[in-house]
Amino acid sequence: MDDILKKYKNLLLQKRYSGIDFDTEMKRIQKDFRTLLVEEKDSQNQLINAFKTLGYEL
């Protein structure tokens, strides 16, 4: 998550100094963040299931 925030901050700074397509970059970062959130949710579910399998529900 920190990497995404750093990318966003860098994009804001670059927007002032270069001719990048800010909208395209923000959409790319949005997609990356959505993927990260899905992976996080999957990881949490795997951990919950592991504990459940061991007889220790969270």
C-alpha angles and dihedrals in degrees: 000000000000089000091056092049090049090050090051093050091048090050091053090052093045091050088067094048106034143036098248120150098252095188093053092048093048090051090051091051090046090054091048091050093049090052090049092051092050091050090049091051091049091050091051091050091050091051092048091049092048092054091044090052089053090051096255110111116196 
